[in-house]
Amino acid sequence: MASRPELLRIALQIVVYIALFFATAYLFGTLLKFLGGYLIGIFITGLFAALAANALCMRIYRQCGIAGIGLLRGRASCINLALGLCGGIGAATLVLAGPLLMHVARLQPDPANPASLGSFVFVSALLFFGSAGEEILFRGFAFQILIRGIGAWPAIVGVGVVFAALHAGNPHASALGLLNTAGFGILFGYAVLRSRDLWLPIGLHFGWNFTLPLFGVNVSGLTMRLTGVDMRWSAGTLWSGGGYGPEAGILASFVLFLLFLYLWKVPVRRQPSALLDPPQGDPLCEPGQPVSPS
């Protein structure tokens, strides 16, 4: 736990970070919506504003580039991204393939959203931009200095709860859906703690968000179709999640537990971190006291 003056300094930096995000989103959001439409405006604005806020804070407070938040390039980053994708895709497939095999759900054509290569590429790109933007925003500069200030798990759980709270306004949000969303937020925070980068949680987040529309189900209450099919359930909303999607179902709660086990055991490549493992002498770091990865 940091001293009181250091906590105040961290709080000020987080306030600046949030202000920079909203200022960037406000300045460019309207323009991007005008040029590309509502969906492009929302997803691109979120990613762009998150990158800008992180880049500016890293330059102001650490005098280094944005790669320092966990966006290093290299073999280790590719491996962590691939491990995240495997975990996210595998978890989402497990949630949806089981009900299909048990005949409590079925796939049927969706004439209102026919499949096409153009729409597949477009929606996939939007899903990646959205997933990357959320991870950079929620698990970037502010999250990592908060870990240094109050400890790993208080920061991970706290930011996970905020992550869920900001989904409360999504269509068809429910208590179980928000509880599972908080669980995913905590999972993504744990992924940062293990890998010291953002590629692992980006892979997990995108893998999950990309796979759900393949089966024709909603993602956190949003309809994003990829394959021209719709998944119809004969089981109740406790299993299907209703309009919010599988994230509001009991199966997602079970898979979250499996994903934590996966992250605990999978051979993640731990990377150097400018924020979580800074050089000795940084006023936010007690020399010889790195943050524990587990």
QUICORJO-V977640 format. One record per residue. N is the residue number from 0. SS is DSSP state (A for helix, B for strand, O for the rest). D_FIRST is the distance of its C-alpha to the first C-alpha in Angstrom with 1 decimal. Layout:
# QUICORJO-V977640
<<N;SS;D_FIRST> <N;SS;D_FIRST>>
This chain:
# QUICORJO-V977640
<<0;O;0.0> <1;O;3.8> <2;O;6.6> <3;A;9.1> <4;A;11.5> <5;A;9.5> <6;A;8.6> <7;A;12.4> <8;A;13.4> <9;A;11.8> <10;A;13.6> <11;A;16.7> <12;A;16.8> <13;A;16.7> <14;A;19.4> <15;A;21.4> <16;A;21.1> <17;A;22.4> <18;A;25.1> <19;A;26.2> <20;A;26.6> <21;A;28.7> <22;A;30.7> <23;A;31.6> <24;A;32.5> <25;A;34.6> <26;A;36.4> <27;A;37.4> <28;A;37.3> <29;A;40.7> <30;A;42.3> <31;A;41.2> <32;A;42.4> <33;A;45.7> <34;A;46.2> <35;A;45.1> <36;O;45.1> <37;A;42.6> <38;A;41.0> <39;A;40.8> <40;A;39.4> <41;A;36.6> <42;A;35.5> <43;A;36.0> <44;A;34.5> <45;A;31.2> <46;A;31.0> <47;A;32.1> <48;A;29.8> <49;A;26.7> <50;A;27.9> <51;A;28.5> <52;A;25.2> <53;A;23.3> <54;A;25.8> <55;A;25.7> <56;A;21.9> <57;A;21.9> <58;A;24.7> <59;A;23.4> <60;A;19.8> <61;A;20.2> <62;O;24.0> <63;O;24.6> <64;O;26.3> <65;A;25.4> <66;A;25.7> <67;A;22.3> <68;A;20.8> <69;O;22.4> <70;O;26.1> <71;O;27.4> <72;O;31.0> <73;O;32.5> <74;A;33.5> <75;A;30.0> <76;A;29.4> <77;A;32.8> <78;A;32.1> <79;A;28.9> <80;A;30.7> <81;A;33.6> <82;A;31.4> <83;A;29.9> <84;A;33.4> <85;A;34.7> <86;A;32.1> <87;A;32.5> <88;A;36.3> <89;A;36.7> <90;A;34.6> <91;A;36.6> <92;A;39.9> <93;A;39.2> <94;A;38.6> <95;A;41.8> <96;A;44.2> <97;A;44.1> <98;A;45.5> <99;A;48.1> <100;A;49.2> <101;O;49.4> <102;O;51.5> <103;O;49.4> <104;B;48.9> <105;B;51.1> <106;B;51.2> <107;B;53.8> <108;B;54.7> <109;O;53.2> <110;A;56.1> <111;A;54.0> <112;A;51.6> <113;O;53.8> <114;O;52.2> <115;O;52.7> <116;A;51.3> <117;A;50.4> <118;A;48.4> <119;A;46.7> <120;A;45.5> <121;A;44.6> <122;A;42.6> <123;A;40.8> <124;A;39.8> <125;A;38.5> <126;A;36.5> <127;A;34.9> <128;A;34.2> <129;A;32.6> <130;A;30.5> <131;A;29.3> <132;A;28.7> <133;A;26.5> <134;A;24.4> <135;A;24.1> <136;A;23.2> <137;A;20.7> <138;O;19.2> <139;O;19.5> <140;A;17.8> <141;A;15.9> <142;A;14.7> <143;A;13.6> <144;A;11.6> <145;A;10.0> <146;A;9.0> <147;A;7.5> <148;A;5.6> <149;A;4.9> <150;O;6.1> <151;A;9.8> <152;A;11.7> <153;A;10.5> <154;A;11.3> <155;A;14.4> <156;A;15.8> <157;A;15.2> <158;A;16.9> <159;A;19.5> <160;A;20.4> <161;A;20.9> <162;A;22.9> <163;A;25.1> <164;A;25.5> <165;O;26.9> <166;O;29.5> <167;O;30.7> <168;O;33.4> <169;O;34.9> <170;O;38.3> <171;O;38.7> <172;O;35.0> <173;O;34.7> <174;A;32.1> <175;A;32.2> <176;A;32.1> <177;A;29.0> <178;A;27.4> <179;A;28.4> <180;A;27.2> <181;A;23.7> <182;A;24.1> <183;A;25.1> <184;A;22.2> <185;A;19.8> <186;A;22.2> <187;A;22.0> <188;A;18.2> <189;A;18.5> <190;A;21.2> <191;A;19.1> <192;A;16.6> <193;A;19.6> <194;A;21.6> <195;O;19.3> <196;O;22.1> <197;O;23.5> <198;A;26.9> <199;A;26.2> <200;A;25.0> <201;A;27.8> <202;A;30.3> <203;A;29.2> <204;A;29.3> <205;A;32.6> <206;A;34.2> <207;A;33.8> <208;A;34.9> <209;A;37.8> <210;A;39.2> <211;A;39.4> <212;A;41.9> <213;A;44.0> <214;O;44.8> <215;O;45.4> <216;O;42.6> <217;O;40.2> <218;B;36.7> <219;O;34.4> <220;O;37.6> <221;B;38.9> <222;O;42.2> <223;O;42.2> <224;O;45.3> <225;O;45.9> <226;O;48.8> <227;O;51.1> <228;B;50.5> <229;B;49.1> <230;B;47.7> <231;B;49.3> <232;B;48.1> <233;O;50.2> <234;O;47.2> <235;O;45.4> <236;A;42.4> <237;A;40.1> <238;A;40.9> <239;A;41.6> <240;O;38.9> <241;A;41.7> <242;A;41.5> <243;A;37.8> <244;O;38.5> <245;A;37.4> <246;A;33.7> <247;A;34.8> <248;O;36.5> <249;A;35.8> <250;A;36.5> <251;A;33.5> <252;A;31.3> <253;A;32.8> <254;A;32.5> <255;A;28.8> <256;A;28.4> <257;A;30.5> <258;A;28.6> <259;A;25.4> <260;A;27.5> <261;A;28.9> <262;A;25.6> <263;A;24.6> <264;A;27.9> <265;O;29.1> <266;O;29.1> <267;O;26.6> <268;O;26.6> <269;O;23.1> <270;O;23.1> <271;O;21.5> <272;O;18.9> <273;O;18.5> <274;O;15.3> <275;O;13.6> <276;O;15.0> <277;O;15.8> <278;O;17.7> <279;O;16.4> <280;O;16.2> <281;O;14.5> <282;O;12.4> <283;O;9.7> <284;O;9.7> <285;O;9.5> <286;O;13.2> <287;O;14.1> <288;O;10.8> <289;O;11.9> <290;O;10.8> <291;O;13.1> <292;O;16.2> <293;O;16.9>>
